[in-house]
């Protein structure tokens, strides 16, 4: 397997036994095309197949880690997207189950599929400037991976808060609620990510893999069937995407929602 990830928007670089995968699509604020999602999965597979590589660090360019999928459904010039099913394209389970350690270095805006990448990594290190959001329901998407994974990270009450409200929150809150474990000054993010990878590599690989399997059992069942049925047959995702592209509220929001409640 070559180091080509099938898209010019993912840059794969080797630094000794640690590989870096840089999400770099500034023209679309690092929105992930289908080829980019698949490329992230290929990066994990490449590291696991290469005896000269021991760990992978995923990060983003500029002030964006990853905002999730490109809602315009675009595939850019130079991207080689193989004809596989949607479930096989997604990198989240590959990141979660990777034998080689995976570290997410969250440099900025991190939401939707980007936040799932960070959550599925063995360790997520965030810049103090990073911001987070789970916006799927704003687009009418019943995301099965979030429904399974988020309660395992933050508990049921906070998972319902973040998933159902789709509110934004900062790195300090993300660490406080257990969504990620480490927050560092922005200019130390790269060094902190490498240090996290070094710490992971000090553990015995086979024993580490066994512990990861036990930890991953805490995640609930991922009901892709329900999600894909909704994406195919429900009008809500179509309306949510159109509203986003047209920069307007989706039709399901009541027009007479008051700006504030009564004094109690």
Buried (B, 14 or more C-beta within 10 A) or exposed (E): EEEEBBBBBBBBEEEEBBBBBBBBBEEBBBBBBBBBBBBBBBBBBBBBEBEEBBBBBBBBBBBBBBBBBBBEEEBBEEBEBEEEEEEEBBBBBBBBBBEBBBBBBBBBBBBBBBBBBBBBBBBBBBBBBBBBBBBBBBBBBBBBBBBBBBBBBBEEEBBEBBBEEBEBBBBEBBBEBEBBEBBBEBEEBBEBBBBBBBEBBEEEEEEBBEEBEEEBEEBBEBBBEEBBEBBEEBEBBEBBBBBBEEEEEBEEEEEEEEEEEEEE
